[in-house]
Each structure stands twice: as C-alpha cells, then as structure tokens.
Amino acid sequence: MSLADKIFDLFQHKGSLINVNVLHVTNPTFNVEQVNLVNGNPGDSSPIVINPSKKSIDVNINALKPNAQEKLLKKIIQSMGDDVDAIVENNSYEVMEAVKKGERTGPIRDVLNELRGCLPDGDMPILRASLLLRSAFVSGEKIGGKTAKDLKDDIRFRYGDRGNKIANMCTAGYFETLMIPCLKILKSSGKSEHEIKKELNFIIEESAFALFVHSHMKENDVCEKAKAKIESNKKAGKPYLNVHGIGSKNVMLVQGLKPVIKAQYSNANFEENSVAEYINLKITFLTHKKIDSLA
Amino acid sequence: MTDSKKKKKIVVTFDKNLKGKVIEALGYSEDKDDCLVDIKNPTQRAISPDGLEVSVDMFAGAKKGSLLLYNSDLPSLIKFSDKLSLEK
C-alpha cells in the first residue's frame, strides 16, 4: 500500500481518529510525489487538498486526533523503507528546490559548468552555495525563510575565511568577470590542471586586489584597509582598487571613503556603480605619470 | 524499466511547528545541550552525514536508508538536495 493510500485509509476512520464528522476527501487520480503536512484548523472538514499540477497533497495533520497524528507520522516513517524518500521541513525544502532549480538553468548552471573540475579542491560546494546566496541578494527575497545574510552566515560558519572570500567574489560577479576569463586564458596557454588550480587559488586568496567591505567593519577600518590595499596594489603594478559593499550600511561606508581617499591621493578618480543595496566603487590613481585603464 | 517509467519516490514536507512531533516519530529526543539523541540510547547523539551534531533548531529532515539526519544550514541542504536528485 502506498503512503497516499495509507493516508486516505486513515482519514476514513471518522469518529475515533478525526475531529469532525463530515469529511470531504477525494482520492487523487495521479501518483502522489509530494505530501505536505500542514498545521491547519482542527475543525477542517476538508483536511486533504489535492494539487494535481504539483502531484502533491496537503494534509492537515491537526484534523486528526493526537493519537491519529502519531499514527500518521509512524506510517510515514515506516514508509521511508518503501516509497518515501525523505521527510523535510518545508522551509529547508524550499532552499533545496531553489538550489535544484537554479542549477538546472541559466547563469548559475553556466558558471558551474565552466568551473567544474577547475577550481581548487573543496571550492565547488562553496561556489554552489555562494551562487544561491547571490540569487537572494539580487532578488532581495528570502529563500526558505533565510535572508541573504543568513545564507552568508551559513557559508562563513561552515567554510570559514575561504567561504567568506568565495562568497564575496561571487556576489561581486568576479567569477564571471575574472575567474572564468582567467581560466580560459590559462587553459589556452597550455597550463596544466595543477598550475591552473594553483593560479585560481591565488586569485581567491588574494581577493584579486579588491576590498570587500563587510558589516563588522567600522568607518575607520574601511579607510585604513583601503589605503593599505591601494599601496599594496601600487607595488603590484595595479593602479586601481575595487571596493565592494553589500547592504545599506556597507554602501554608506564605501561612499564615505571618497573624501578620505581624495584627501590623501589628490589624483584619485572614482567610478561608482551601485544597484539597490550593492556598490562597487572603482578608485583609479596616477602611477608612472599615466592612468592605467581598467577592463 | 527505463528512468522515465520509474515511479518517483515521495517527499514528505512538514510545517516548522511540527518539527518536535516528526523528531519524536523518527525515534529521537533532545539532550540537555539541545542535540538530538536516540530515544533508546540517550547517550548516542545523532550525527549528520557531514559528521556534525544535529540540534532541534537545526534539524532539517531525514533521508531514507540508514536514516540520515540533515542540518538546515545551506551547505547541508545542498548535500541533502544532491542525495534526493541522484535517485530521481
């Protein structure tokens, strides 16, 4: 007997197991692929809602008396050896669906296809998580109840500093604008897989001469780090610095950088690219009597 | 049987506030540190496939087989998703 049959069978036992006497329950005519246990009204006379387009049924568990609720859950757990694959809290399932959907199509799939097998070992799971994080940033909407900040905290907690670097680079679009172009150049120049991974690792570790402003930084930290980064970039022959900030507080911190940098580097020029709560401030400055342009 | 003719396995989802009942039905309770433990062996903490302990707060769900419990952080959910996708 399938799980769906077991559920409908349970709901036939009016009186002893169900809170209401009159029930409107119709068996589905499709193979049920998803059962959603919902926390509805105990007096619900239609405790099972059929969704043919999703091949799912919503079951209001509260329409069952407590002993029957226990029975239903036991039947589900027993079915995990049979036709039930998993039981998942619905917010978590929403995240899992977003991952699957995102990776099946569009820009996320393209980035992953380009970089699969080329990133340093262990970085691919971080990139996958970071690409979902970026979707949340772009849409500004929660995924499975998680804000973009929650998702980033998950990455940082699991993968530490490496996770933080990859998440920041990914959110700033550096995988498309820097990593993939760099990978193509390295591949076409005949570098070995080991050499390519080593190079990409260097870019990630050095954060590609960029400064990523995060919410734990104070105004003074941002200024000091920007100045230090400008000096180190200059020494490396890079007459520029990209400063990235996400979130209204960080956007303000980045914008506040301009007068401070201008006071110290009178020849500094600024190019601001901001969308909603994201800013990329590009600072260029004279070196060797010329301004190198940025790609 | 071809893949297209295979009957899809059912995924059961549940509201967050049913978490306690689901955990109990799976045969787990919580210890003093909020970690899930085997009801029959309360010194045995549940461990996720990543080797992490699973708290009530972080519990995301379970996968059939040797009953794997998953946490609800993003990296864990990606792995959970992979496990479901592989068999569909």
Interface residues (C-beta under 8 A of the other chain):
Chain A: S2 L3 A4 N31 V32 E33 Q34 V35 N36 L37 V38 N39 K55 I61 Q69 E70 L73 K74 I76 I77 S79 M80 G81 D83 V84 D85 A86 I87 V88 E89 N90 N91 S92 Y93 V95 M96 E97 V99 K100 P125 I126 R128 A129 L132 L133 K146 L151 D154 I155 F157 R158 Y159
Chain B: K7 K8 K9 I10 V11 V12 T13 F14 D15 K16 N17 L18 K19 K21 V22 E24 A25 L26 G27 F59 A60 G61 A62 K63 K64 L67 Y70 S72 D73 L74 P75 L77 I78 K79 F80 S81 K83 L84 S85 E87
